[in-house]
Amino acid sequence: MTDLNTLGEIGLIERIRQATPSPVHPETVRGIGDDAAVFDWGEDYGLLATDMLVEGIHFDLTYVPLKHLGYKAVTFGVSDIAAMNGLPVQLTVSIGLSSRFPVEAIDELYEGIRAACEAYHVDLVGGDTTASRSGLLISVSVLGKVPKDLITYRTGAQANDVLCVTGDVGGAYLGLQLLEREKQVFLADPNMQPNLSEERAYLVQRQLRPDARTDIVHELRDLGVRPTAMIDISDGLASELLHLCRQSGTGAVIFDENLPIDNQTHLAADEFKISPITAALNGGEDYELLFTVRPQAFEKLANSARITAIGYLTADPTQIVLATKAGQQTPIRAQGWSDAENR
């Protein structure tokens, strides 16, 4: 038997893709291999993204409020739609429940789901419920749409494209470290109160209730910019960069000094004795967008406070590196889903 860890996330997805039959319906434009499946809806392309959250793997109810969890579950799928340069329209939510959850707990979960639907202008149109013996499971499927001339895949990047990232990265990972530390304090002494100071609120929010960057989709459209390739940052910047480069057949150079890292992330990284660059590259769950544009198109984005140029793409797919001020270049590696999700 083959150990799953020997494949990693990229290898497993590719194995499933190779074993999947070719589409039989002409409306199916693209299946496995991008942030969402793509369908021909006439004037627009339809998009479909599905994400699953499993208690003990993706979240810990010791410190994750159910309302925040509901909001975050929707964000997962909406972020995938945004990564295709699309906007969400409808979603379904399916849950697996154990008997330990009272009705009021499910009300709280759906309060968060409804809040996210309102924020992202999405209709909750259905789902399923079932019993579970392994805690809480949540599966969200999001339908979206995008004009055909604006669809963005992971495969369109070219050498010399400018590599951009939205917002800041690494904060969600440090927020997780703060929450895990307070959990250990609580387990040692249940009478202790959490010590989450106001200056750390941003990092905790980045972990518990991230926002999908649908605002960037609107901004790109307003500026008349269509990315050549795009992916959302769920498993970490390094992992997503490798996905994008592999599927576009390019290499990349990113500059450590250009990585957008919030001051609170720097301070918390110092407190935990973690390199902020490591957190930015491998932390995951930031739900920002990593995308590429042609150099002339980047001129329209240069003044955006929400978008940062972190590097550029090269023609050599074997060279995906992090460059320092001193001129050193280090190959970029991804930790992979087995390390990132088994928290």
TACOR-V205598 format. One record per residue. N is the residue number from 1. PHI is phi in degrees with one decimal (NA if undefined). PSI is psi in whole degrees, 0 to 359 (999 if undefined). NEAR is the number of other C-alpha atoms within 10 Angstrom. Layout:
# TACOR-V205598
n = {N	N}
phi = {PHI	PHI}
psi = {PSI	PSI}
near = {NEAR	NEAR}
This chain:
# TACOR-V205598
n = {1	2	3	4	5	6	7	8	9	10	11	12	13	14	15	16	17	18	19	20	21	22	23	24	25	26	27	28	29	30	31	32	33	34	35	36	37	38	39	40	41	42	43	44	45	46	47	48	49	50	51	52	53	54	55	56	57	58	59	60	61	62	63	64	65	66	67	68	69	70	71	72	73	74	75	76	77	78	79	80	81	82	83	84	85	86	87	88	89	90	91	92	93	94	95	96	97	98	99	100	101	102	103	104	105	106	107	108	109	110	111	112	113	114	115	116	117	118	119	120	121	122	123	124	125	126	127	128	129	130	131	132	133	134	135	136	137	138	139	140	141	142	143	144	145	146	147	148	149	150	151	152	153	154	155	156	157	158	159	160	161	162	163	164	165	166	167	168	169	170	171	172	173	174	175	176	177	178	179	180	181	182	183	184	185	186	187	188	189	190	191	192	193	194	195	196	197	198	199	200	201	202	203	204	205	206	207	208	209	210	211	212	213	214	215	216	217	218	219	220	221	222	223	224	225	226	227	228	229	230	231	232	233	234	235	236	237	238	239	240	241	242	243	244	245	246	247	248	249	250	251	252	253	254	255	256	257	258	259	260	261	262	263	264	265	266	267	268	269	270	271	272	273	274	275	276	277	278	279	280	281	282	283	284	285	286	287	288	289	290	291	292	293	294	295	296	297	298	299	300	301	302	303	304	305	306	307	308	309	310	311	312	313	314	315	316	317	318	319	320	321	322	323	324	325	326	327	328	329	330	331	332	333	334	335	336	337	338	339	340	341	342	343}
phi = {NA	-89.6	-67.2	-58.4	-65.1	-72.3	-86.3	73.3	-64.1	-61.9	-65.0	-66.1	-61.2	-65.4	-63.1	-66.3	-60.7	-64.9	-89.9	-87.7	-61.1	-65.0	-58.7	-105.4	-104.2	-65.1	-71.1	-78.9	-89.1	-151.2	-110.4	-63.9	127.7	-129.5	-70.9	-150.0	-75.2	-125.7	-129.3	-86.4	-109.1	95.5	-71.7	-115.3	-93.9	-88.5	-126.5	-137.6	-127.2	-130.6	-135.2	-123.7	-118.7	-120.9	-59.3	89.6	-111.4	-100.2	-156.0	-127.0	-73.1	-61.3	-131.4	-101.1	-64.7	-62.3	-63.1	-64.6	-62.4	-61.5	-63.3	-65.9	-60.9	-68.9	-56.9	-51.4	-70.3	-62.9	-61.7	-63.7	-65.6	-61.0	-68.0	-97.0	68.6	-111.9	-125.3	-75.1	-128.5	-132.7	-149.8	-121.1	-129.5	-116.5	-131.5	-110.2	-125.3	-96.5	-70.2	-76.6	-91.7	-75.2	-58.3	-62.6	-66.9	-70.4	-58.9	-65.9	-58.7	-74.1	-63.0	-67.2	-62.2	-66.1	-63.5	-67.1	-59.7	-66.8	-64.7	-98.5	58.2	-120.4	-95.2	-82.1	-117.4	158.3	152.4	-153.2	-130.3	-152.8	-78.5	-137.9	-99.9	-123.1	89.9	-90.3	-124.3	-131.3	-121.7	-119.4	-118.1	-117.9	-97.8	-138.8	-149.1	-152.9	-56.3	-59.4	-82.2	-114.9	-55.3	-128.2	-103.3	-84.0	-100.0	-97.0	-69.1	-134.0	-56.0	80.2	-61.5	-84.9	-95.3	-123.8	-136.2	-89.9	56.7	-134.5	-126.5	97.2	-66.2	-63.4	-64.7	-69.2	-61.6	-63.8	-62.5	-62.5	-67.1	-65.1	-63.2	-67.5	-63.0	-65.4	-63.8	-64.3	-64.0	-75.0	-151.3	-60.4	-83.1	-73.5	-90.9	-58.3	-109.3	-111.5	-67.2	-60.0	-70.2	-100.5	-60.1	-61.9	-68.1	-64.3	-63.7	-61.3	-84.4	-81.3	-143.5	-70.4	-118.3	-71.0	-90.2	-65.1	-63.1	-70.1	-58.9	-63.7	-62.7	-61.2	-66.5	-61.9	-86.6	72.1	-112.2	-111.1	-59.7	-81.0	-157.6	-158.2	-155.4	-92.2	-97.0	-106.0	-98.2	115.6	-57.8	-61.3	-61.7	-69.3	-62.5	-64.1	-56.8	-62.7	-67.2	-62.1	-79.1	-96.3	71.8	-125.3	-104.7	-156.9	-125.6	-119.1	-104.7	-60.0	-71.6	-92.1	-62.9	-77.8	-121.6	-66.5	-58.1	-66.1	-66.3	-58.6	-65.3	-68.3	-61.6	-63.6	-63.0	-91.9	57.3	-118.4	-66.0	-61.8	-66.2	-62.2	-62.3	-65.1	-79.7	-119.0	-65.6	82.2	65.1	-78.8	54.7	-89.6	-111.7	-107.9	-147.8	-122.5	-139.4	-67.0	-54.0	-68.3	-72.0	-63.4	-56.5	-75.5	-102.3	-57.9	-97.3	-74.7	-77.1	-103.7	-130.6	-125.2	-81.2	-110.8	168.3	-151.2	-97.7	-123.5	-84.6	-99.0	-68.0	-87.3	-116.9	-122.8	-131.7	-104.2	-105.1	-104.3	-58.9	-76.6	92.3	-78.1	-125.3	-118.7	-58.5	-89.7	-122.6	-107.7	-68.1	90.7	-66.9	-65.6	-83.4	-70.8	-98.7	-85.2	-96.7}
psi = {143	127	128	325	340	337	317	176	313	315	321	315	317	323	316	318	316	331	358	130	153	149	143	348	132	339	341	110	316	138	238	139	353	187	335	154	155	134	151	113	22	254	328	165	137	148	143	123	141	135	146	137	131	128	136	344	305	343	156	114	358	323	3	111	142	326	316	321	318	317	315	324	320	320	320	305	320	323	322	320	317	326	346	9	26	177	144	155	304	162	156	150	125	139	145	128	142	167	352	349	120	166	322	329	321	325	318	318	313	339	319	321	316	324	319	320	320	318	322	2	53	144	127	115	3	196	204	156	146	164	152	140	359	35	201	131	138	127	125	130	128	130	136	182	159	138	143	328	359	355	136	123	181	353	359	1	153	160	141	357	149	132	123	153	145	158	223	161	153	342	320	321	317	327	321	320	320	315	319	322	315	329	316	323	317	318	327	328	96	346	348	140	146	140	71	94	160	326	348	2	324	317	320	319	322	328	314	325	69	162	134	146	55	337	327	324	315	318	316	319	318	326	354	33	126	116	151	334	154	151	150	154	89	321	5	145	317	312	316	324	318	319	308	315	319	317	339	350	37	169	184	150	123	149	124	327	344	349	127	103	123	152	321	328	317	313	316	323	319	320	321	3	46	138	126	331	318	317	318	321	321	357	312	172	22	331	36	177	133	123	165	148	157	151	319	329	328	334	330	341	351	332	5	129	349	1	133	133	121	355	203	165	152	171	351	102	350	352	99	104	158	124	139	170	327	357	3	146	128	130	139	129	154	142	327	162	331	325	318	327	340	72	999}
near = {3	6	7	11	13	10	14	16	17	15	13	13	13	14	12	11	14	10	8	11	7	10	11	7	8	8	14	16	14	15	16	14	17	21	23	26	21	25	19	16	15	10	11	17	22	27	28	22	22	20	17	16	18	16	13	15	11	13	17	16	11	12	14	14	17	20	22	22	24	24	24	22	24	29	26	25	26	35	30	32	33	30	31	28	27	28	28	26	19	19	23	17	23	16	19	17	19	14	10	9	11	10	9	9	14	15	13	17	18	19	18	22	24	19	16	25	21	12	12	20	13	20	16	17	9	11	13	11	12	10	13	13	9	12	15	19	20	20	19	22	22	28	24	27	25	22	15	15	10	18	22	23	25	25	19	18	27	21	17	18	24	27	26	22	24	22	18	20	29	30	31	27	25	28	23	21	18	20	23	16	14	19	17	11	16	15	11	10	10	11	9	11	10	15	12	12	7	9	10	18	12	15	26	22	16	21	25	23	22	22	22	25	23	20	13	19	19	15	14	15	12	9	11	12	18	20	27	21	26	31	29	28	26	19	22	28	30	23	23	23	27	20	19	25	26	17	18	19	19	24	23	27	21	23	17	17	13	13	21	20	18	17	10	17	25	18	16	20	21	12	10	12	9	14	14	24	18	14	22	26	26	25	26	26	24	26	30	27	28	25	27	29	26	19	13	10	17	18	11	13	19	12	10	10	9	15	19	21	22	18	23	21	24	21	14	13	17	14	18	24	19	21	19	14	9	6	9	9	16	13	12	19	15	19	16	18	16	13	12	18	13	9	12}
